[in-house]
Structure formats: C-alpha cells, structure tokens
Amino acid sequence: MISQKEFIAKLKTTTLYSYKPEHLSFDSWRKSVTVAYVGMCADLLHVGHLNILRIAKLNAQIVVVGILADEAINSYKGKSTIIPYADRVAMVESIRYVDLVIKQNSLDYVGNLEIVKPDYLVHGSDWKSGIQQKTRQDAITALAKFSGELIEPEYFKGVSTTEIIRKIKSL
C-alpha cells in the first residue's frame, strides 16, 4: 500500500496542482479540490471501465485509480491476471480521465481510502451483492469517517472481462 507521504508526492505531480497559487498551502489546496477514487483490476479494459472513469471525472477534479495488485486479483478470482500489473498501470495512466494511479494491494478499499480521503468513491453497482458485498460495506464505513460519498452507476450489462474471455474462448 502507498504511504500518505508517497501519495501526497504523487498528488503534487498532477496537472491541477501545478496551477496551485503559490500562497496556498498544500492542505488548503487539497481542501479546495474534489477527488474521486476508483479501484479496478483493469485486466482487460473495456467500455464499462471507461464509463466508470468518465463518471468519476465528471464528479471530481482529480481521479485517482487504485489498480489491484496481481496477488489481490488472484485472491478472489482464483487465477492470475492476463495482463501484468505494470502493463495495466501503463494502460490506465494513459486514459484521459485519470490523473494518477496507485497500487491497491487487496480487494479491500479501506487502506487506500484512508490515505486518499476521496470526496467520492466510484464503483459500478455490481458489488451490491455477491463476493464484493462486504468490501462495499467496509468502503462505505471508511468513507463516512471523512464525509466521502459513494457513487454507484448502474452496472454496464453485458460488458465484463469474464464475458470477453468467454467470447474469445468460443472463437
């Protein structure tokens, strides 16, 4: 997991920070900007991912994406990733809606949320049930500690990494 110091250093590399008035302290600047956090595997990027990132950018000035580590994905999917972590980071960093990328070491969002303290957490509604339901509840509890809000766009039906893999295998 990224440390608070490392995160602040990364935040200071964003384009928006480069326009910070000199007289404004970092803490004052941070209070004046909105930040959204999105956690994702990004193993096979698809339009559903782009939709979530676009919604995050519409709601916040800075979008921080936590890319799940290979081990985190393996822990809940029971299989390794198709695309290595470093390549997934490179792909997500190149998306225009994304301001910075950090590592998310587990399926649990709490550690990164406590460091980033986003105004918004953006995640598709698909985690309301199933394996990610507890992760969702833990994230909501963490957000409440700093008045963060959860934005849950409707799941992009018919578009998922699993579905893409299934189609490829059927060819």
N, C-alpha and C positions, 0 to 999 in steps of 0.2 A: 504494500500500500504506500502511496505517496505521503510524505510528511507535510505538515502545514507549511513549513518553510519552503519546501520544494514547490508546493502548489502556488504559493504567493510569487515565487520567482517565475513560474510559468505564466501566471496571470499578468505579470508585468511585461511579458513579451507580446501580448495581444495588441492588435491594431488600435482598439479603443483606448487602451492605457496610454499609448503613445501620444494621444491627444489630451491627456490629463493636464489641466492647468498646473503650472509649477508650484503655485502656492498651496495647492490642495494635497493633504497628506494621503497616503495610501488608504488608510482606514476611512477617511471622508469620501474618497473616490469610490471605494468599494460599496459604501452605503448608498451611493447615488446611482449605481448601475444595477440592472437586473441580470441575474444569471440563471440559466436553465441547465439541468443535469440530465443526461441520457445515458443509460447503461445499455450496452449491446455486445453481442458476440461478433457480429459483422463477418461471419464466416463466409457467407455468400451474400453480397449486397444485393438488395432488390428494392423495388419501388416502395414497399412497406417501410423499410428503413429510412428512405428519403422523405417519406411523408412525416414520420416522427420527427426527423431533424428539421424539416421545414416548419412544422408546428412549434417546435422549441424556439426557433429563430424568430418566428412571428410574435412570440411572447416575451422574449428576453434579448438583451443587447449582446450578451456573451453566452455561447453554447459550449458547455464542457461535456465531452463524451468519455465515459469510462468504458474502455474496451476490456472485456473479460479475458483474463489470462487463460492459456490453454488448459491448465490444471482445473480452473473453475468450470470450464465448459465440460471437461471430462467427468467432473464430479457429479453433474446432474444429467448429462446426456449419455454417459457411459461409453463414450467414444471420443477419439481425438478429433481435432479440427481438420478441415480440409486445407485451409489456408493458415500458415503460421502467424503467430501473434504480430511479429514485426511487419509483415505484409499487410495484415488487417489494419494496423495503426496507420501505415502509409496511405492506404486507400481512404480511410475515414478522414485523415488530416487534409486530404485533397478536396473534400466536399465543401462547397462554398458556405454552407450553413454552419460549419463547425469552426470554432475559434481555437480550441485546444483539446488535446487528447491526454488522458491519464490512464493508468492501469487500474483495473478493478480485479483484485486477487480472488474474489469469491463471488458466488451468486448473491450474497448479502450486500445490499447497498449501504448499510448504516455507516461503516467506516469512512467511505468516500463522501457521503452526505455530511457527516460531521466535520470534515475538512473543508469541503467546498461551500457548505451552507448556502445552497442554491435557493433562489426565490421560488423556483419551480422544478419539480421532477416530472419529466415527460416519459410516459410509458404506455404502450398500447393496452387496451382493455383486456387482452387475452390472459393477463395474470390474475384476474379476479377469481379464478378457480384453478384447480389442478396443483401441480408441483410448486408453482410460484406464489400461491396464495399467502403463505406465511411470510415470504420475502416481501410481498406487497404490504402486509400489515406492519412488519418491522420498519419498513421505509416510511409509512405514514406516521408511526410513533416518533421516528427520528426527525421528520420534517416539523412536527408540532413543537419541538424544542426551540426552533428558531423561526417559527411562523412561515415555514415553507409550504407551498401548495402542490398538490398532485394534479397533473393534467393527464387525462386518460382518453385519448382519441379512440374511436371505435377501431377495433382490430381490422386490418386490411384483409378481408376474407379472400381466401384462395391464393394468397401470396405468402409463402413462407419458405425458409431454407429447406425444411423437410420435404415440402411439396416439390421444390425444384429438383432436389436429389432424386425423389421418386420418379419424376418425369425423365430425368437423364438415364436412370437405370432401365426404364421401359423402352428406351430407344433401341 
